Amino acid sequence: MSLDRTVLAFAGLMILISVALTHFVSPWWWLLTAFVGANLLQSSFTGFCPAAMIFRKLGVGRGTPAGCGFK
């Protein structure tokens, strides 16, 4: 899996987890959803993504552009 797809999968997983926690535990978990969304938005403008840096250190490769398989 490429780095871009790994970051998107992680962000999606965090959003789904925060929605479940909001439903079953407390409405305050919406803050996690807002944080993930704000991080995705700022990284689209700045290119700075802490999750990508962590996954890169864990050995996730860059892969093909957009994960489409085109070269």
CHARMM-style PDB file with segment names, atoms N, HN, CA, C and O in Angstrom:
ATOM      1  N   MET     1       0.859  -1.173   0.000  1.00  0.00      PROA
ATOM      2  CA  MET     1       0.000   0.000   0.000  1.00  0.00      PROA
ATOM      3  C   MET     1       0.907   1.237   0.000  1.00  0.00      PROA
ATOM      4  O   MET     1       1.918   1.277   0.701  1.00  0.00      PROA
ATOM      5  N   SER     2       0.536   2.223  -0.780  1.00  0.00      PROA
ATOM      6  HN  SER     2      -0.285   2.191  -1.349  1.00  0.00      PROA
ATOM      7  CA  SER     2       1.348   3.433  -0.866  1.00  0.00      PROA
ATOM      8  C   SER     2       1.136   4.313   0.364  1.00  0.00      PROA
ATOM      9  O   SER     2       0.189   4.131   1.130  1.00  0.00      PROA
ATOM     10  N   LEU     3       2.037   5.264   0.527  1.00  0.00      PROA
ATOM     11  HN  LEU     3       2.806   5.412  -0.095  1.00  0.00      PROA
ATOM     12  CA  LEU     3       1.964   6.171   1.671  1.00  0.00      PROA
ATOM     13  C   LEU     3       0.667   6.984   1.644  1.00  0.00      PROA
ATOM     14  O   LEU     3       0.017   7.148   2.677  1.00  0.00      PROA
ATOM     15  N   ASP     4       0.292   7.490   0.476  1.00  0.00      PROA
ATOM     16  HN  ASP     4       0.820   7.357  -0.363  1.00  0.00      PROA
ATOM     17  CA  ASP     4      -0.937   8.286   0.373  1.00  0.00      PROA
ATOM     18  C   ASP     4      -2.162   7.485   0.778  1.00  0.00      PROA
ATOM     19  O   ASP     4      -3.012   7.968   1.526  1.00  0.00      PROA
ATOM     20  N   ARG     5      -2.247   6.265   0.282  1.00  0.00      PROA
ATOM     21  HN  ARG     5      -1.556   5.873  -0.326  1.00  0.00      PROA
ATOM     22  CA  ARG     5      -3.407   5.433   0.628  1.00  0.00      PROA
ATOM     23  C   ARG     5      -3.403   5.042   2.104  1.00  0.00      PROA
ATOM     24  O   ARG     5      -4.463   4.928   2.721  1.00  0.00      PROA
ATOM     25  N   THR     6      -2.228   4.840   2.664  1.00  0.00      PROA
ATOM     26  HN  THR     6      -1.367   4.933   2.163  1.00  0.00      PROA
ATOM     27  CA  THR     6      -2.132   4.507   4.081  1.00  0.00      PROA
ATOM     28  C   THR     6      -2.625   5.665   4.940  1.00  0.00      PROA
ATOM     29  O   THR     6      -3.354   5.454   5.909  1.00  0.00      PROA
ATOM     30  N   VAL     7      -2.229   6.887   4.589  1.00  0.00      PROA
ATOM     31  HN  VAL     7      -1.636   7.058   3.802  1.00  0.00      PROA
ATOM     32  CA  VAL     7      -2.678   8.062   5.345  1.00  0.00      PROA
ATOM     33  C   VAL     7      -4.189   8.233   5.206  1.00  0.00      PROA
ATOM     34  O   VAL     7      -4.867   8.518   6.193  1.00  0.00      PROA
ATOM     35  N   LEU     8      -4.722   8.066   4.006  1.00  0.00      PROA
ATOM     36  HN  LEU     8      -4.171   7.835   3.204  1.00  0.00      PROA
ATOM     37  CA  LEU     8      -6.169   8.189   3.815  1.00  0.00      PROA
ATOM     38  C   LEU     8      -6.926   7.111   4.580  1.00  0.00      PROA
ATOM     39  O   LEU     8      -7.966   7.389   5.178  1.00  0.00      PROA
ATOM     40  N   ALA     9      -6.414   5.882   4.565  1.00  0.00      PROA
ATOM     41  HN  ALA     9      -5.570   5.656   4.079  1.00  0.00      PROA
ATOM     42  CA  ALA     9      -7.065   4.803   5.306  1.00  0.00      PROA
ATOM     43  C   ALA     9      -7.041   5.080   6.810  1.00  0.00      PROA
ATOM     44  O   ALA     9      -8.028   4.844   7.506  1.00  0.00      PROA
ATOM     45  N   PHE    10      -5.911   5.580   7.303  1.00  0.00      PROA
ATOM     46  HN  PHE    10      -5.109   5.772   6.738  1.00  0.00      PROA
ATOM     47  CA  PHE    10      -5.794   5.904   8.719  1.00  0.00      PROA
ATOM     48  C   PHE    10      -6.763   7.025   9.101  1.00  0.00      PROA
ATOM     49  O   PHE    10      -7.426   6.946  10.135  1.00  0.00      PROA
ATOM     50  N   ALA    11      -6.848   8.066   8.269  1.00  0.00      PROA
ATOM     51  HN  ALA    11      -6.310   8.130   7.429  1.00  0.00      PROA
ATOM     52  CA  ALA    11      -7.771   9.172   8.554  1.00  0.00      PROA
ATOM     53  C   ALA    11      -9.215   8.686   8.552  1.00  0.00      PROA
ATOM     54  O   ALA    11     -10.001   9.063   9.421  1.00  0.00      PROA
ATOM     55  N   GLY    12      -9.562   7.856   7.587  1.00  0.00      PROA
ATOM     56  HN  GLY    12      -8.924   7.549   6.881  1.00  0.00      PROA
ATOM     57  CA  GLY    12     -10.919   7.307   7.538  1.00  0.00      PROA
ATOM     58  C   GLY    12     -11.235   6.450   8.742  1.00  0.00      PROA
ATOM     59  O   GLY    12     -12.333   6.517   9.293  1.00  0.00      PROA
ATOM     60  N   LEU    13     -10.268   5.643   9.151  1.00  0.00      PROA
ATOM     61  HN  LEU    13      -9.376   5.588   8.703  1.00  0.00      PROA
ATOM     62  CA  LEU    13     -10.457   4.805  10.335  1.00  0.00      PROA
ATOM     63  C   LEU    13     -10.648   5.655  11.586  1.00  0.00      PROA
ATOM     64  O   LEU    13     -11.515   5.362  12.410  1.00  0.00      PROA
ATOM     65  N   MET    14      -9.845   6.701  11.733  1.00  0.00      PROA
ATOM     66  HN  MET    14      -9.141   6.939  11.064  1.00  0.00      PROA
ATOM     67  CA  MET    14      -9.977   7.576  12.900  1.00  0.00      PROA
ATOM     68  C   MET    14     -11.340   8.269  12.924  1.00  0.00      PROA
ATOM     69  O   MET    14     -11.932   8.433  13.991  1.00  0.00      PROA
ATOM     70  N   ILE    15     -11.834   8.673  11.769  1.00  0.00      PROA
ATOM     71  HN  ILE    15     -11.353   8.540  10.902  1.00  0.00      PROA
ATOM     72  CA  ILE    15     -13.151   9.315  11.716  1.00  0.00      PROA
ATOM     73  C   ILE    15     -14.245   8.325  12.095  1.00  0.00      PROA
ATOM     74  O   ILE    15     -15.151   8.666  12.856  1.00  0.00      PROA
ATOM     75  N   LEU    16     -14.171   7.105  11.576  1.00  0.00      PROA
ATOM     76  HN  LEU    16     -13.435   6.827  10.958  1.00  0.00      PROA
ATOM     77  CA  LEU    16     -15.183   6.100  11.922  1.00  0.00      PROA
ATOM     78  C   LEU    16     -15.139   5.748  13.408  1.00  0.00      PROA
ATOM     79  O   LEU    16     -16.182   5.579  14.040  1.00  0.00      PROA
ATOM     80  N   ILE    17     -13.939   5.639  13.961  1.00  0.00      PROA
ATOM     81  HN  ILE    17     -13.092   5.777  13.448  1.00  0.00      PROA
ATOM     82  CA  ILE    17     -13.810   5.361  15.394  1.00  0.00      PROA
ATOM     83  C   ILE    17     -14.398   6.500  16.216  1.00  0.00      PROA
ATOM     84  O   ILE    17     -15.095   6.256  17.201  1.00  0.00      PROA
ATOM     85  N   SER    18     -14.125   7.742  15.821  1.00  0.00      PROA
ATOM     86  HN  SER    18     -13.559   7.941  15.021  1.00  0.00      PROA
ATOM     87  CA  SER    18     -14.638   8.873  16.597  1.00  0.00      PROA
ATOM     88  C   SER    18     -16.158   8.978  16.497  1.00  0.00      PROA
ATOM     89  O   SER    18     -16.809   9.390  17.457  1.00  0.00      PROA
ATOM     90  N   VAL    19     -16.728   8.616  15.359  1.00  0.00      PROA
ATOM     91  HN  VAL    19     -16.199   8.282  14.579  1.00  0.00      PROA
ATOM     92  CA  VAL    19     -18.194   8.618  15.236  1.00  0.00      PROA
ATOM     93  C   VAL    19     -18.792   7.555  16.152  1.00  0.00      PROA
ATOM     94  O   VAL    19     -19.796   7.807  16.818  1.00  0.00      PROA
ATOM     95  N   ALA    20     -18.188   6.372  16.192  1.00  0.00      PROA
ATOM     96  HN  ALA    20     -17.372   6.166  15.651  1.00  0.00      PROA
ATOM     97  CA  ALA    20     -18.683   5.313  17.085  1.00  0.00      PROA
ATOM     98  C   ALA    20     -18.546   5.729  18.542  1.00  0.00      PROA
ATOM     99  O   ALA    20     -19.460   5.513  19.338  1.00  0.00      PROA
ATOM    100  N   LEU    21     -17.407   6.325  18.897  1.00  0.00      PROA
ATOM    101  HN  LEU    21     -16.665   6.500  18.250  1.00  0.00      PROA
ATOM    102  CA  LEU    21     -17.223   6.774  20.274  1.00  0.00      PROA
ATOM    103  C   LEU    21     -18.204   7.884  20.643  1.00  0.00      PROA
ATOM    104  O   LEU    21     -18.673   7.948  21.780  1.00  0.00      PROA
ATOM    105  N   THR    22     -18.513   8.751  19.692  1.00  0.00      PROA
ATOM    106  HN  THR    22     -18.133   8.699  18.769  1.00  0.00      PROA
ATOM    107  CA  THR    22     -19.503   9.800  19.944  1.00  0.00      PROA
ATOM    108  C   THR    22     -20.869   9.189  20.229  1.00  0.00      PROA
ATOM    109  O   THR    22     -21.587   9.631  21.125  1.00  0.00      PROA
ATOM    110  N   HSD    23     -21.212   8.175  19.458  1.00  0.00      PROA
ATOM    111  HN  HSD    23     -20.628   7.817  18.729  1.00  0.00      PROA
ATOM    112  CA  HSD    23     -22.531   7.541  19.624  1.00  0.00      PROA
ATOM    113  C   HSD    23     -22.626   6.769  20.946  1.00  0.00      PROA
ATOM    114  O   HSD    23     -23.636   6.846  21.644  1.00  0.00      PROA
ATOM    115  N   PHE    24     -21.573   6.028  21.280  1.00  0.00      PROA
ATOM    116  HN  PHE    24     -20.752   5.965  20.712  1.00  0.00      PROA
ATOM    117  CA  PHE    24     -21.647   5.129  22.427  1.00  0.00      PROA
ATOM    118  C   PHE    24     -21.086   5.699  23.727  1.00  0.00      PROA
ATOM    119  O   PHE    24     -21.437   5.218  24.804  1.00  0.00      PROA
ATOM    120  N   VAL    25     -20.222   6.716  23.652  1.00  0.00      PROA
ATOM    121  HN  VAL    25     -19.937   7.107  22.777  1.00  0.00      PROA
ATOM    122  CA  VAL    25     -19.558   7.181  24.867  1.00  0.00      PROA
ATOM    123  C   VAL    25     -19.935   8.620  25.219  1.00  0.00      PROA
ATOM    124  O   VAL    25     -20.569   8.866  26.245  1.00  0.00      PROA
ATOM    125  N   SER    26     -19.540   9.571  24.361  1.00  0.00      PROA
ATOM    126  HN  SER    26     -19.025   9.371  23.528  1.00  0.00      PROA
ATOM    127  CA  SER    26     -19.746  10.977  24.693  1.00  0.00      PROA
ATOM    128  C   SER    26     -19.703  11.833  23.436  1.00  0.00      PROA
ATOM    129  O   SER    26     -18.933  11.541  22.521  1.00  0.00      PROA
ATOM    130  N   PRO    27     -20.512  12.882  23.373  1.00  0.00      PROA
ATOM    131  CA  PRO    27     -20.471  13.783  22.223  1.00  0.00      PROA
ATOM    132  C   PRO    27     -19.144  14.538  22.086  1.00  0.00      PROA
ATOM    133  O   PRO    27     -18.862  15.104  21.030  1.00  0.00      PROA
ATOM    134  N   TRP    28     -18.344  14.549  23.128  1.00  0.00      PROA
ATOM    135  HN  TRP    28     -18.573  14.089  23.986  1.00  0.00      PROA
ATOM    136  CA  TRP    28     -17.056  15.243  23.063  1.00  0.00      PROA
ATOM    137  C   TRP    28     -16.102  14.600  22.060  1.00  0.00      PROA
ATOM    138  O   TRP    28     -15.130  15.232  21.646  1.00  0.00      PROA
ATOM    139  N   TRP    29     -16.361  13.355  21.665  1.00  0.00      PROA
ATOM    140  HN  TRP    29     -17.151  12.841  22.002  1.00  0.00      PROA
ATOM    141  CA  TRP    29     -15.498  12.693  20.682  1.00  0.00      PROA
ATOM    142  C   TRP    29     -15.607  13.324  19.305  1.00  0.00      PROA
ATOM    143  O   TRP    29     -14.791  13.025  18.433  1.00  0.00      PROA
ATOM    144  N   TRP    30     -16.603  14.199  19.080  1.00  0.00      PROA
ATOM    145  HN  TRP    30     -17.266  14.442  19.789  1.00  0.00      PROA
ATOM    146  CA  TRP    30     -16.670  14.943  17.809  1.00  0.00      PROA
ATOM    147  C   TRP    30     -15.417  15.801  17.623  1.00  0.00      PROA
ATOM    148  O   TRP    30     -15.049  16.134  16.497  1.00  0.00      PROA
ATOM    149  N   LEU    31     -14.765  16.156  18.735  1.00  0.00      PROA
ATOM    150  HN  LEU    31     -15.064  15.885  19.650  1.00  0.00      PROA
ATOM    151  CA  LEU    31     -13.536  16.935  18.635  1.00  0.00      PROA
ATOM    152  C   LEU    31     -12.440  16.164  17.895  1.00  0.00      PROA
ATOM    153  O   LEU    31     -11.645  16.764  17.171  1.00  0.00      PROA
ATOM    154  N   LEU    32     -12.393  14.855  18.069  1.00  0.00      PROA
ATOM    155  HN  LEU    32     -13.039  14.368  18.656  1.00  0.00      PROA
ATOM    156  CA  LEU    32     -11.422  14.053  17.323  1.00  0.00      PROA
ATOM    157  C   LEU    32     -11.728  14.097  15.828  1.00  0.00      PROA
ATOM    158  O   LEU    32     -10.816  14.212  15.009  1.00  0.00      PROA
ATOM    159  N   THR    33     -13.001  14.007  15.475  1.00  0.00      PROA
ATOM    160  HN  THR    33     -13.742  13.914  16.140  1.00  0.00      PROA
ATOM    161  CA  THR    33     -13.401  14.107  14.075  1.00  0.00      PROA
ATOM    162  C   THR    33     -13.000  15.450  13.498  1.00  0.00      PROA
ATOM    163  O   THR    33     -12.479  15.523  12.385  1.00  0.00      PROA
ATOM    164  N   ALA    34     -13.241  16.515  14.251  1.00  0.00      PROA
ATOM    165  HN  ALA    34     -13.664  16.456  15.155  1.00  0.00      PROA
ATOM    166  CA  ALA    34     -12.868  17.859  13.796  1.00  0.00      PROA
ATOM    167  C   ALA    34     -11.356  17.990  13.648  1.00  0.00      PROA
ATOM    168  O   ALA    34     -10.877  18.615  12.701  1.00  0.00      PROA
ATOM    169  N   PHE    35     -10.606  17.407  14.573  1.00  0.00      PROA
ATOM    170  HN  PHE    35     -10.994  16.899  15.342  1.00  0.00      PROA
ATOM    171  CA  PHE    35      -9.149  17.468  14.499  1.00  0.00      PROA
ATOM    172  C   PHE    35      -8.630  16.741  13.259  1.00  0.00      PROA
ATOM    173  O   PHE    35      -7.748  17.249  12.567  1.00  0.00      PROA
ATOM    174  N   VAL    36      -9.167  15.561  12.978  1.00  0.00      PROA
ATOM    175  HN  VAL    36      -9.883  15.148  13.540  1.00  0.00      PROA
ATOM    176  CA  VAL    36      -8.737  14.807  11.795  1.00  0.00      PROA
ATOM    177  C   VAL    36      -9.061  15.585  10.521  1.00  0.00      PROA
ATOM    178  O   VAL    36      -8.235  15.663   9.612  1.00  0.00      PROA
ATOM    179  N   GLY    37     -10.259  16.158  10.454  1.00  0.00      PROA
ATOM    180  HN  GLY    37     -10.931  16.095  11.192  1.00  0.00      PROA
ATOM    181  CA  GLY    37     -10.634  16.949   9.286  1.00  0.00      PROA
ATOM    182  C   GLY    37      -9.772  18.180   9.112  1.00  0.00      PROA
ATOM    183  O   GLY    37      -9.368  18.507   7.996  1.00  0.00      PROA
ATOM    184  N   ALA    38      -9.485  18.869  10.214  1.00  0.00      PROA
ATOM    185  HN  ALA    38      -9.813  18.603  11.120  1.00  0.00      PROA
ATOM    186  CA  ALA    38      -8.635  20.061  10.138  1.00  0.00      PROA
ATOM    187  C   ALA    38      -7.215  19.690   9.715  1.00  0.00      PROA
ATOM    188  O   ALA    38      -6.581  20.425   8.958  1.00  0.00      PROA
ATOM    189  N   ASN    39      -6.716  18.558  10.199  1.00  0.00      PROA
ATOM    190  HN  ASN    39      -7.231  17.961  10.814  1.00  0.00      PROA
ATOM    191  CA  ASN    39      -5.379  18.110   9.820  1.00  0.00      PROA
ATOM    192  C   ASN    39      -5.327  17.765   8.333  1.00  0.00      PROA
ATOM    193  O   ASN    39      -4.355  18.103   7.657  1.00  0.00      PROA
ATOM    194  N   LEU    40      -6.353  17.101   7.816  1.00  0.00      PROA
ATOM    195  HN  LEU    40      -7.143  16.826   8.365  1.00  0.00      PROA
ATOM    196  CA  LEU    40      -6.401  16.795   6.384  1.00  0.00      PROA
ATOM    197  C   LEU    40      -6.438  18.072   5.557  1.00  0.00      PROA
ATOM    198  O   LEU    40      -5.780  18.165   4.521  1.00  0.00      PROA
ATOM    199  N   LEU    41      -7.204  19.049   6.010  1.00  0.00      PROA
ATOM    200  HN  LEU    41      -7.739  18.973   6.851  1.00  0.00      PROA
ATOM    201  CA  LEU    41      -7.313  20.314   5.282  1.00  0.00      PROA
ATOM    202  C   LEU    41      -5.991  21.072   5.282  1.00  0.00      PROA
ATOM    203  O   LEU    41      -5.551  21.545   4.235  1.00  0.00      PROA
ATOM    204  N   GLN    42      -5.352  21.193   6.447  1.00  0.00      PROA
ATOM    205  HN  GLN    42      -5.710  20.809   7.299  1.00  0.00      PROA
ATOM    206  CA  GLN    42      -4.094  21.940   6.503  1.00  0.00      PROA
ATOM    207  C   GLN    42      -3.001  21.217   5.728  1.00  0.00      PROA
ATOM    208  O   GLN    42      -2.160  21.868   5.108  1.00  0.00      PROA
ATOM    209  N   SER    43      -2.993  19.879   5.749  1.00  0.00      PROA
ATOM    210  HN  SER    43      -3.676  19.351   6.253  1.00  0.00      PROA
ATOM    211  CA  SER    43      -1.946  19.168   5.016  1.00  0.00      PROA
ATOM    212  C   SER    43      -2.138  19.282   3.509  1.00  0.00      PROA
ATOM    213  O   SER    43      -1.171  19.176   2.755  1.00  0.00      PROA
ATOM    214  N   SER    44      -3.371  19.498   3.058  1.00  0.00      PROA
ATOM    215  HN  SER    44      -4.157  19.584   3.669  1.00  0.00      PROA
ATOM    216  CA  SER    44      -3.586  19.686   1.625  1.00  0.00      PROA
ATOM    217  C   SER    44      -3.009  21.019   1.148  1.00  0.00      PROA
ATOM    218  O   SER    44      -2.630  21.150  -0.015  1.00  0.00      PROA
ATOM    219  N   PHE    45      -2.942  22.005   2.043  1.00  0.00      PROA
ATOM    220  HN  PHE    45      -3.250  21.899   2.988  1.00  0.00      PROA
ATOM    221  CA  PHE    45      -2.381  23.310   1.672  1.00  0.00      PROA
ATOM    222  C   PHE    45      -0.886  23.405   1.941  1.00  0.00      PROA
ATOM    223  O   PHE    45      -0.147  23.996   1.154  1.00  0.00      PROA
ATOM    224  N   THR    46      -0.439  22.824   3.051  1.00  0.00      PROA
ATOM    225  HN  THR    46      -1.039  22.343   3.690  1.00  0.00      PROA
ATOM    226  CA  THR    46       0.954  22.996   3.455  1.00  0.00      PROA
ATOM    227  C   THR    46       1.862  21.843   3.057  1.00  0.00      PROA
ATOM    228  O   THR    46       3.073  22.024   2.934  1.00  0.00      PROA
ATOM    229  N   GLY    47       1.294  20.667   2.856  1.00  0.00      PROA
ATOM    230  HN  GLY    47       0.310  20.520   2.956  1.00  0.00      PROA
ATOM    231  CA  GLY    47       2.097  19.488   2.558  1.00  0.00      PROA
ATOM    232  C   GLY    47       2.704  18.848   3.794  1.00  0.00      PROA
ATOM    233  O   GLY    47       3.396  17.835   3.687  1.00  0.00      PROA
ATOM    234  N   PHE    48       2.460  19.420   4.967  1.00  0.00      PROA
ATOM    235  HN  PHE    48       1.898  20.243   5.055  1.00  0.00      PROA
ATOM    236  CA  PHE    48       2.978  18.879   6.222  1.00  0.00      PROA
ATOM    237  C   PHE    48       1.958  17.924   6.820  1.00  0.00      PROA
ATOM    238  O   PHE    48       0.850  18.332   7.168  1.00  0.00      PROA
ATOM    239  N   CYS    49       2.329  16.653   6.941  1.00  0.00      PROA
ATOM    240  HN  CYS    49       3.229  16.322   6.659  1.00  0.00      PROA
ATOM    241  CA  CYS    49       1.412  15.656   7.490  1.00  0.00      PROA
ATOM    242  C   CYS    49       2.162  14.776   8.483  1.00  0.00      PROA
ATOM    243  O   CYS    49       2.969  13.938   8.081  1.00  0.00      PROA
ATOM    244  N   PRO    50       1.903  14.958   9.774  1.00  0.00      PROA
ATOM    245  CA  PRO    50       2.587  14.143  10.779  1.00  0.00      PROA
ATOM    246  C   PRO    50       2.350  12.643  10.602  1.00  0.00      PROA
ATOM    247  O   PRO    50       3.258  11.843  10.829  1.00  0.00      PROA
ATOM    248  N   ALA    51       1.152  12.262  10.204  1.00  0.00      PROA
ATOM    249  HN  ALA    51       0.415  12.911  10.019  1.00  0.00      PROA
ATOM    250  CA  ALA    51       0.867  10.836  10.009  1.00  0.00      PROA
ATOM    251  C   ALA    51       1.740  10.263   8.893  1.00  0.00      PROA
ATOM    252  O   ALA    51       2.240   9.145   9.017  1.00  0.00      PROA
ATOM    253  N   ALA    52       1.930  11.013   7.806  1.00  0.00      PROA
ATOM    254  HN  ALA    52       1.524  11.922   7.705  1.00  0.00      PROA
ATOM    255  CA  ALA    52       2.773  10.547   6.706  1.00  0.00      PROA
ATOM    256  C   ALA    52       4.217  10.391   7.166  1.00  0.00      PROA
ATOM    257  O   ALA    52       4.902   9.452   6.759  1.00  0.00      PROA
ATOM    258  N   MET    53       4.679  11.302   8.007  1.00  0.00      PROA
ATOM    259  HN  MET    53       4.123  12.064   8.337  1.00  0.00      PROA
ATOM    260  CA  MET    53       6.043  11.211   8.520  1.00  0.00      PROA
ATOM    261  C   MET    53       6.213   9.958   9.379  1.00  0.00      PROA
ATOM    262  O   MET    53       7.237   9.281   9.297  1.00  0.00      PROA
ATOM    263  N   ILE    54       5.221   9.657  10.191  1.00  0.00      PROA
ATOM    264  HN  ILE    54       4.389  10.207  10.257  1.00  0.00      PROA
ATOM    265  CA  ILE    54       5.283   8.473  11.049  1.00  0.00      PROA
ATOM    266  C   ILE    54       5.243   7.196  10.214  1.00  0.00      PROA
ATOM    267  O   ILE    54       6.024   6.274  10.446  1.00  0.00      PROA
ATOM    268  N   PHE    55       4.324   7.145   9.234  1.00  0.00      PROA
ATOM    269  HN  PHE    55       3.690   7.895   9.046  1.00  0.00      PROA
ATOM    270  CA  PHE    55       4.223   5.956   8.396  1.00  0.00      PROA
ATOM    271  C   PHE    55       5.483   5.760   7.557  1.00  0.00      PROA
ATOM    272  O   PHE    55       5.895   4.626   7.315  1.00  0.00      PROA
ATOM    273  N   ARG    56       6.095   6.849   7.113  1.00  0.00      PROA
ATOM    274  HN  ARG    56       5.760   7.771   7.309  1.00  0.00      PROA
ATOM    275  CA  ARG    56       7.332   6.744   6.340  1.00  0.00      PROA
ATOM    276  C   ARG    56       8.438   6.151   7.206  1.00  0.00      PROA
ATOM    277  O   ARG    56       9.221   5.330   6.729  1.00  0.00      PROA
ATOM    278  N   LYS    57       8.512   6.560   8.486  1.00  0.00      PROA
ATOM    279  HN  LYS    57       7.876   7.227   8.874  1.00  0.00      PROA
ATOM    280  CA  LYS    57       9.516   6.006   9.397  1.00  0.00      PROA
ATOM    281  C   LYS    57       9.241   4.534   9.701  1.00  0.00      PROA
ATOM    282  O   LYS    57      10.159   3.780  10.022  1.00  0.00      PROA
ATOM    283  N   LEU    58       7.980   4.131   9.598  1.00  0.00      PROA
ATOM    284  HN  LEU    58       7.234   4.744   9.337  1.00  0.00      PROA
ATOM    285  CA  LEU    58       7.619   2.735   9.817  1.00  0.00      PROA
ATOM    286  C   LEU    58       7.865   1.874   8.582  1.00  0.00      PROA
ATOM    287  O   LEU    58       7.678   0.658   8.618  1.00  0.00      PROA
ATOM    288  N   GLY    59       8.285   2.511   7.487  1.00  0.00      PROA
ATOM    289  HN  GLY    59       8.437   3.499   7.457  1.00  0.00      PROA
ATOM    290  CA  GLY    59       8.662   1.754   6.300  1.00  0.00      PROA
ATOM    291  C   GLY    59       7.632   1.685   5.197  1.00  0.00      PROA
ATOM    292  O   GLY    59       7.804   0.915   4.252  1.00  0.00      PROA
ATOM    293  N   VAL    60       6.572   2.460   5.283  1.00  0.00      PROA
ATOM    294  HN  VAL    60       6.433   3.086   6.051  1.00  0.00      PROA
ATOM    295  CA  VAL    60       5.579   2.471   4.210  1.00  0.00      PROA
ATOM    296  C   VAL    60       6.172   3.217   3.024  1.00  0.00      PROA
ATOM    297  O   VAL    60       6.629   4.351   3.163  1.00  0.00      PROA
ATOM    298  N   GLY    61       6.163   2.574   1.851  1.00  0.00      PROA
ATOM    299  HN  GLY    61       5.791   1.652   1.738  1.00  0.00      PROA
ATOM    300  CA  GLY    61       6.747   3.177   0.657  1.00  0.00      PROA
ATOM    301  C   GLY    61       5.834   4.198   0.017  1.00  0.00      PROA
ATOM    302  O   GLY    61       4.632   4.237   0.281  1.00  0.00      PROA
ATOM    303  N   ARG    62       6.419   5.018  -0.823  1.00  0.00      PROA
ATOM    304  HN  ARG    62       7.395   4.986  -1.037  1.00  0.00      PROA
ATOM    305  CA  ARG    62       5.644   6.058  -1.498  1.00  0.00      PROA
ATOM    306  C   ARG    62       4.693   5.478  -2.535  1.00  0.00      PROA
ATOM    307  O   ARG    62       3.600   6.013  -2.718  1.00  0.00      PROA
ATOM    308  N   GLY    63       5.070   4.410  -3.218  1.00  0.00      PROA
ATOM    309  HN  GLY    63       5.958   3.975  -3.070  1.00  0.00      PROA
ATOM    310  CA  GLY    63       4.177   3.764  -4.187  1.00  0.00      PROA
ATOM    311  C   GLY    63       3.988   4.597  -5.441  1.00  0.00      PROA
ATOM    312  O   GLY    63       4.767   5.508  -5.722  1.00  0.00      PROA
ATOM    313  N   THR    64       2.946   4.274  -6.187  1.00  0.00      PROA
ATOM    314  HN  THR    64       2.313   3.534  -5.958  1.00  0.00      PROA
ATOM    315  CA  THR    64       2.660   4.991  -7.424  1.00  0.00      PROA
ATOM    316  C   THR    64       1.827   6.223  -7.128  1.00  0.00      PROA
ATOM    317  O   THR    64       1.144   6.260  -6.105  1.00  0.00      PROA
ATOM    318  N   PRO    65       1.859   7.241  -7.994  1.00  0.00      PROA
ATOM    319  CA  PRO    65       1.050   8.436  -7.767  1.00  0.00      PROA
ATOM    320  C   PRO    65      -0.434   8.088  -7.662  1.00  0.00      PROA
ATOM    321  O   PRO    65      -0.986   7.409  -8.527  1.00  0.00      PROA
ATOM    322  N   ALA    66      -1.049   8.548  -6.625  1.00  0.00      PROA
ATOM    323  HN  ALA    66      -0.601   9.100  -5.921  1.00  0.00      PROA
ATOM    324  CA  ALA    66      -2.483   8.364  -6.352  1.00  0.00      PROA
ATOM    325  C   ALA    66      -2.871   6.909  -6.248  1.00  0.00      PROA
ATOM    326  O   ALA    66      -4.061   6.601  -6.178  1.00  0.00      PROA
ATOM    327  N   GLY    67      -1.918   6.008  -6.234  1.00  0.00      PROA
ATOM    328  HN  GLY    67      -0.952   6.258  -6.291  1.00  0.00      PROA
ATOM    329  CA  GLY    67      -2.213   4.583  -6.088  1.00  0.00      PROA
ATOM    330  C   GLY    67      -2.961   3.980  -7.246  1.00  0.00      PROA
ATOM    331  O   GLY    67      -3.584   2.930  -7.087  1.00  0.00      PROA
ATOM    332  N   CYS    68      -2.925   4.606  -8.412  1.00  0.00      PROA
ATOM    333  HN  CYS    68      -2.420   5.459  -8.541  1.00  0.00      PROA
ATOM    334  CA  CYS    68      -3.704   4.148  -9.555  1.00  0.00      PROA
ATOM    335  C   CYS    68      -3.027   3.009 -10.311  1.00  0.00      PROA
ATOM    336  O   CYS    68      -3.690   2.282 -11.050  1.00  0.00      PROA
ATOM    337  N   GLY    69      -1.742   2.847 -10.141  1.00  0.00      PROA
ATOM    338  HN  GLY    69      -1.203   3.438  -9.541  1.00  0.00      PROA
ATOM    339  CA  GLY    69      -1.046   1.799 -10.876  1.00  0.00      PROA
ATOM    340  C   GLY    69      -0.485   2.271 -12.198  1.00  0.00      PROA
ATOM    341  O   GLY    69       0.153   1.489 -12.904  1.00  0.00      PROA
ATOM    342  N   PHE    70      -0.702   3.526 -12.555  1.00  0.00      PROA
ATOM    343  HN  PHE    70      -1.219   4.161 -11.982  1.00  0.00      PROA
ATOM    344  CA  PHE    70      -0.155   4.059 -13.799  1.00  0.00      PROA
ATOM    345  C   PHE    70       1.298   4.451 -13.605  1.00  0.00      PROA
ATOM    346  O   PHE    70       1.676   4.912 -12.528  1.00  0.00      PROA
ATOM    347  N   LYS    71       2.104   4.277 -14.612  1.00  0.00      PROA
ATOM    348  HN  LYS    71       1.797   3.902 -15.487  1.00  0.00      PROA
ATOM    349  CA  LYS    71       3.513   4.659 -14.523  1.00  0.00      PROA
ATOM    350  C   LYS    71       3.889   5.599 -15.618  1.00  0.00      PROA
ATOM    351  OT1 LYS    71       5.042   6.025 -15.697  1.00  0.00      PROA
TER     352      LYS     71
END
